[in-house]
């Protein structure tokens, strides 16, 4: 079955450490997105990538970095510069054409201790 | 750029009808996606409204930049967070701005 996988589901890290969240899709989608979800704040866009080797900052990119070396993979690194990294992180991809539906991964809940 | 506004929280009794608003600014007429997030489950697509099928959805329409979702005779199982997403560029992916979501709570 086609879809998006994110791993791990729960992640714990010590303050000051960088951590990388995985996002893989087998939908052959060009565009991929990372969102952060906090209580009462909905989904906020961190980074997005429309094509391999290209990505743009979203609304809250500070303290995060991404790479897009392969079409199916869009890892997100939460750096020590991110002041409030504890959150739920969602990865998504979108197909072109009429449907344009976004597919979402199950998410990773990151807790920084 | 888009701005998207949604009602924050709605509490209704089971069997009631509820309208969840989504108003937005955009330079054209987007396709409007509604997603639903049930507790502990991934976001999933609920409906997709376009200029062509807008008349099939309750209230407002894309021309008015006001596209609510209407649910009739809601059940407790409909309790979830509902997000709207206006997507303007159909053929090219772009920066996507979700609404902040409406938390629907249905009580017995």
Boltz contact constraints between the chains, C-beta under 6 A:
constraints:
  - contact:
      token1: [A, 31]
      token2: [B, 93]
      max_distance: 6.0
  - contact:
      token1: [A, 42]
      token2: [B, 98]
      max_distance: 6.0
  - contact:
      token1: [A, 42]
      token2: [B, 100]
      max_distance: 6.0
  - contact:
      token1: [A, 42]
      token2: [B, 101]
      max_distance: 6.0
  - contact:
      token1: [A, 43]
      token2: [B, 98]
      max_distance: 6.0
  - contact:
      token1: [A, 50]
      token2: [B, 93]
      max_distance: 6.0
  - contact:
      token1: [A, 94]
      token2: [B, 93]
      max_distance: 6.0
  - contact:
      token1: [A, 100]
      token2: [B, 87]
      max_distance: 6.0
  - contact:
      token1: [A, 100]
      token2: [B, 90]
      max_distance: 6.0
  - contact:
      token1: [A, 101]
      token2: [B, 45]
      max_distance: 6.0
  - contact:
      token1: [A, 104]
      token2: [B, 42]
      max_distance: 6.0
  - contact:
      token1: [A, 104]
      token2: [B, 43]
      max_distance: 6.0
  - contact:
      token1: [A, 106]
      token2: [B, 42]
      max_distance: 6.0
